[in-house]
Amino acid sequence: MTISITGLTKSFDATQVLRGIDLKVEDGELLALLGPSGSGKTTLLRIIAGLEWPDAGQLVVAGQDWLALPAQKRRIGFVFQHYALFPHMTVRDNIAFGLTVRPRSERPAPAQIDATVDNLLNLLQIPHLADRFPGQLSGGQRQRVALGRALAIQPAVLLLDEPFGALDAAIRRDLRRWLREVHEKTGSTTIFVTHDQEEAFELADRVVVMGDGQISQIGTADEIHDHPASAFVAQFMGASITLPVTLRGGRAEAPGLDARELMTCAEADGPGQLHLRPDSIALESDPASPWVLTRKDSNGTDLRLVLTGPDDSQIDVDLPRRGAPALVVGGHFRLRPLWGAMFSDAGPVAPAAPIRLSA
């Protein structure tokens, strides 16, 4: 099912939560909504589900206006962070629930319901849990049951809201791989919300980065990681170092900075910022550089360095311990970024105006 969202806005009292969302989700795509808390991603998901209503905009699924449909008519499969299983029902009955409560005219025959549940139990790799109750399951097992209940109704769209947020890191990694396999077998159009970058990029075909109620960038993991569209995206992607620079011809210049290895940018000349990740900077000894190594720690694998520069500004640099250059506290070092995102205070370079020929 394709999903087309146009001009979607939503406010709660005086707080604008969505500020004009335009998004198209392809049929069978696994799409992640990624962003910090308060970015509007869960509100967008709930509008698609019919649990919230926008102030303006359009939501069209497979050519049908879903804003004219109540939630129960949308055939949505929704998986919540905290499972929301029925504690008095067995795993089998939880999965079958969406089928058993359909109107009698639409309800499958009992044998068909049993067959659907059996297929899902096998797909989810939990047939041995069929007769247990939720209180007898681990968190990861409960989340599989919740997904099975959502898939049982053969949803037009599958929505997942922070589906692994309540689980520990090791279980989350296992379930991410498993969910990707389930998606490929079912072919459902799936949207999931997360604030975990690793989760979004490992699972999704495309990632939508949201901030302050707007879409900041849409792309693959490599596109967003290597070419952030804004300072917000760069910082969200871990570029925690911001250096004031002068941009000239698409390159960054500053005392003690050697940015020749960075790709040029299409930003206006003048004052700007260079955004860097702590692990994307190499250091070279340079007595003339204003950057001084003021702290050096090791965790056995990496060196954690603090450098102090102009106006007593400080930055953190992470280097692999093995193969690191000689680093003496008090020494002066030139910063050589291996990756960075540059943005002009004046914004991108405007495209050249078209030339008009007189008649």
N, C-alpha and C positions, 0 to 999 in steps of 0.2 A: 504494500500500500504506500503510495507516495503521499507526503504531507507537505502542504504549502501554507506558510504562515506569512501574512503581510500586514505591516503597520500595527502590530499588536501592542497595546498599552494597558497598563493596570496600575491603579493607585489604591492604597489603603489609607483612608483619611487624607492627610496632607502629604503623605509619603509616596512618591512615584517609584514603583517597583520595577515596572517594565516601561522602556522609553522608545517604543517603536521597533519591534522585532520583525525582521524579515529573514525567513529561513525556509529552505527546501530540503526535505529528507527523501532520499531515493527509496524505491521499493526494495525491501530486503536489506537495507543498510543498517549497520550498528553504529549509532551516533552517540557521542558523549557530550554532555553539557558540563563544562569544567569551569570552576571559578570559586572565589572565596565566599564565605558566608555573607548573605545580603546582596549577592550579585543578581538575584532574580531567577536563578535556574530552577529551583523547586516550584516557584509560582508558575513559570512557563509550563512545566510538566503537569501541574495540577489543572491548568487551563485546557491542555490537550486531553486530559482525562475527563474533563467535565466537572471537576470538583471546585473550580473557580471560574469566574466569568470575566472577560476583559472589558475595559471601558470602551475600547475601539479596536478595529482591525478585523482580519479575516483568518479563518482556520478551515482549510479545505483538505479533505482526505479522500483520495481516489475520486476526485471530482465532486464530492458531496460536501455541503456546508455543515460542518460539525457544530457550529455555534447554534444551529437550529435544532440540534439533537440533545436530549438529556443524556446524562452519563450512562444510564442503563441501556441505551440504544446504540452506543458507540463500539461495543465489543472490544473493550480495553482490558488488557491484562496488566494489573498493577502489583508490583512487588515493593513492599515497604522495608525500611531499614530494620524495624523490630518485628518482622515476620507477620504479626497479626493473625496467627493461627487460632483456631477454635480449640481451647484446651480440653474440652470434653469429647472431642472427636478423634478417632484414630487417624493415622496418616492417610489411609485409603479414603476415609470419609472427607477429610480436609481437601484432598485433591479433587474429589468428585463433587464438592459442594456447588460450584458454579453451574454444573449440569443438572443437578437434582432440583435446584430452585427455579429453573426455567418454567414459564407457563406450560401447562400440560400439552398444548398443541405444538410446542417447540422442543419439548423434552425428549431426549433420546430414550430408546428402550433400555431397561435395566442391563440387559446383556451387552449392549453397545457401550454404556457407561463403564461397566466392568472392564471391557476390552480397552477402552481409552485409558483408564487408570492403570491397568497392567502395562500398557505400552510406555506410559510416562514413568512408572516406577522403574522400569528397565532402563529407559533413557537417562533418568536421573541417578541411576546406579544405587537405588535404595529399595529393591524389592523385599529385602529381609526386614525392613522397618514397617511394612504395610500395616501391621496390627498394633503398633505401638502408639502411645499418646505423645503429644508435643513435650510434656514434662519429662519424658524419658529420652529425649534427643539432645544431641550437642547443638551448639549454635550453627555450625555449618550444615548439619542435617536438617535443622529447621528451615534454613534458607533454601535448601533444595526442595523441601515440601512446599514452601511458599511459591517458588517458581513453578512447580508442578501444578499447583492450583490455578495459577495465572495462565498457564499454557493449555489447561484442560478445555477451556472454552474456545480454543482455536482463535485467539484474539486477532483483530485486524492490526492492532499495534500493541507492542509490549513495552511497558514503562517501568523503570526501576529507579527508585529514589534512594540513593546511598545504600545499595543492596548489601554491601559488605562492611559498612561502617562500624557495626557492633562486634565484629570478629577480630581476632588477633592477627598479626601480620602474616604468619606462616599459613594459616587457614585461608586468608584472603588471597594469597598468591595461588594456592591450589584451586580455589573456586573460580578465580579469573580465567585460568586455562580451561577449566571445565565449562564455564558459561560460554566461552567462545566456541567450543565444540558443539554445545547445544544449539547455539545460534546458527551455526553452519548447517546443522542437520534439519532445523525447523524452517529456516529462511524467513523468520519473522522480521518485520520492520521494528527495530528496537531503539529506544532512546533511554539512556540512563544518566542520572545525575551523580556527580562526584566532585570532591575537592582534592582528590588524590591524583596527581599528575601521572604517576607510574601506572595506576589503574586505568586511567583514561587512554593513555597512549598504547598500552599493551592490548587493550580490548577493542578499541573502536576503529572503524574504517576512517572516520573523520572526527575531529574534535572541534567543538564550538567553545571558545574561551569567552566567558561573560564577565562583565564588571560594571557595577553601578547601573544595572538594568538595561545594558546594551550589549550587543555582540561586538567584541573587540577584534576577533579574528576567527576564521574558519580554515582548517587545513589538516594535513597529516601531521604525525609526530615530528618528522624531520623538518617540514616546512615551518611549523610554529617554533620549534626549538632553535633552528638555525636562522630564521628570518622573522623575528617578532615584529608585528605591525605597529607597535606603539611602546612607549616607555612602560606603561602599565603591564603589557604582556611580557616584556623583557624582565621586569622585576618579579612578576608572578612565576616566571620560568626559572627563577633562581639567580638572576643578575642583580645581586644585592649590593654591588659596588657601583656608585655613580660618580664619575669624574667630570668636572667642568672642563670643557675643551673649546678650542677654536676650530671650526670646520672650514676647510679650504679645498675646493676641488673634490669634495666628497671624502676627504681624509681628515682624521682628527690630529690636532697638534696640542701639546701641553708640555711644560717642563718635566723632564724625567720620563717622558713617554715615547716609545718607539712603536707606532701603530702601522708600520708598513705592511705587515702580514694580513691586516684586515682588508676585506673587500670594501671598495668605495661605496658610498651611499648616495642616494638621490635627494640630498637635503640641502637647503640653502646655506650659503657661506655665512660665517659669523659665529656668535656664541652658540654653544650646544652642550649636549651631555653624551658621554660614552658610558654605556651600561655593560658591566662585566660580571662574570661569575668568578668566585674565589679560586676555582680550579682551572680557569682558562688563562692564567697569567704566568708567563715565564719571567725569571729575574736574571739580570746581568749586572755584574759589578760595574759601577760608574761613579767615581769620586765626585763628579760634577752634578749628579742627580740630587734633587731635594728630598728624595724618598729614602728614609733611614729605617733599617730593620731594628725594631724596638722590643720584639718578643719572639721567641722560637720555642714551640712545644712539639712533642712527638707522641703519637699513639701507637708507634711500632710500625705502622704501615704508611702513614702520611705525616708530613710536617705541617703544623698549623702556625702560620706566621702573622705577625702584625707589623705593618709598616706605617710610619708617620711621615706626612708630607707637608706641602704648603699649607699655611694657616692652621697647623696642628691637626689637619685632617688625618684620619686613620682608616686603613683598609685591611681586610683579612685576605690572606693568600694561602691556598692549599697546594702543596706539592708532594708527589710521591717521595718517600724518604730515600729509597734506593735510587741512585743516579742523580740526586739533587746536587747542585753546585755548592761550593764552599760558602756557607752562610754564617757570617759572624755578626752577632748583635752589635749594633753601632755602625755597621757598614752601610755605605750608600749604594743603592741599586736602581737601575733603570727598569721600568715596567715594559714588558713586551707582550701585549695581548695576543693570544692565539685565536680568540673569538671575541666579538663584541657587537653591540647594536648602537648605532649612532643616530641621534635625533637633534635637529636644529631647533633653537628656541623660536625661530621664525617659521618652522614647518617645512614640508617637502618643497622641492623646487617645482614651481608652476610649469606646466607644459607650454611649449612655445605656441603662440597664437597662430592660427592659420593665415597664410598669405592670400590676400584677395587681389585678383588681377582685374584691372579696370577694363571695361568693355571697349 
